[in-house]
Amino acid sequence: MSEPTPPRATVLVVEDEMVVARDLQEMLTAMGYRVPDVAGSAEEALYLAELHEPDLVLIDIVLRGDRDGVALARTLREERAAALVFVTSHADPGTVKRASSARPNGYLVKPFTPEAVLAAAETALANYAEEQRTLHLTPEPAATDDALAPEVVERVERFVDRHFARPITLGDMADHVGLSPFHFARQFKAATGVPPYRYVVAQRLDEAKRLLRNTDWPVLRVADAVGYESASHFSALFKRETGVTPGQYRALT
């Protein structure tokens, strides 16, 4: 019996029509991608991106909530080392022009076939990798990235400790130690065993726990103090990581 083929990449599907989202998830899984979750809103997508560290994000332009797919893509561009593909039924010049401002790596128009999805995903991943090498003038990455030196990891840790109360992008951390986001993310994980944003989340949660134990601040103020603008986003993340809500944690301690 042959060995199973390893997943090509981790993909996050962001689509507010659940039937379409599940179709995409099934298609991509059958093609060998890892698709651990789907999101229907920008807020949910940002949370799941922190959790799963996707290599590729497929984003519908029309999403429920205050932030649409284009706004989400711009945020992901600043915060994540991931390829982006818009998946939409809107292909008019105005929509395409607005979507292009987020610098996507691909554009997939509904209705789509499995062959079109595969082509868009593979092209986007290849384009993103080339974009990173060209943008940052970095050499072709080796098969196995070197781990960051301990002193470089310490510099990153000090940077996070000083700044986690505000948004910290992957680019911020990479720039601090003079690397491209593409290489920094892999070398940081090789050195510490966790992706950069999982480390940032852990530091923020540790500080949130300290504040919940030692102050009577409302949850919104605690969320803001550790870098989350949305109390609901913070509370969902806190419960996912600890098993209890911030209020329950405070009551237990």
Residue, then its C-alpha position, 0 to 999 in steps of 0.5 A: m500500500s502506498e504512503p498517503t500524499p502529504p497535504r499541499a498546504t493549509v487553506l482557510v475558506v471565508e464564505d458566508e454562503m455555507v453551501v458554497a463554503r462546504d463545497l470548497q472545503e470538500m473540493l480542496t480536501a479531495m485535492g490534498y489540501r488541509v482545510p480545517d475550518v470555514a468562516g462566514s465573517a471577517e472577524e471569524a476569519l481573523y480568529l481562525a487565521e490566528l488559530h490555523e496559520p493558513d498558507l492560502v485564504l480563499i475570500d468571498i468579497v461579500l461577507r456578513g458583518d461590517r467588514d467585507g472581503v476586500a477589507l479583510a484581505r487588506t488586514l491579512r496582507e498586513e498580518r499574515a504570510a499567506a496567499l490570497v484568492f478572491v472567490t466571488s460572483h462579482a466580476d464587473p470592472g469596479t469590483v475587480k479594481r477595488a479587489s485588486s487594491a488588496r493585491p490578491n494572488g488570484y481571482l476565482v469567479k463563481p460558478f467554478t469547477p474543481e479544475a478552476v479551484l485547483a488552478a487558482a490555488e496552485t497559481a496563488l501559492a506559487n505567485y505568493a512565494e515568488e512575490q516574497r522572494t522578489l519583494h524582500l530580495t531573499p534567496e530561494p528557501a532551502a528545503t529546511d529553513d534554519a532556526l533563528a538563533p537564541e539571541v534573535v528569538e530573545r529580541v523578538e520576545r522582547f519586542v512582543d512584550r513591549h508592543f502586544a497591547r497594539p496590533i503586531t503584524l508578522g511584518d513588524m516582527a520580521d522587520h525587527v530582526g531583518l528578515s522577510p515575513f516568509h522566512f521569519a515565520r518558518q525560522f521562528k517556528a523551527a526555533t520555538g516550536v510555535p508559529p509567531y502568531r501563536y506566540v503572540v496570542a499566548q503572551r496576550l492571554d497570559e497578560a489578560k489572565r493577570l488583568l482578570r485576576n488583579t483588576d476589576w476592569p470590564v472585559l472590553r478594557v482587558a481586551d483593548a489592553v492586550g491588543y484586541e479591539s473586539a470584546s467578542h473576538f477576544s472572548a471567543l479566543f479566550k474560551r477556545e484557548t482556556g475552556v472558559t470565558p473571561g468572566q468565568y475565569r475571573a470568578l474561578t480565580 
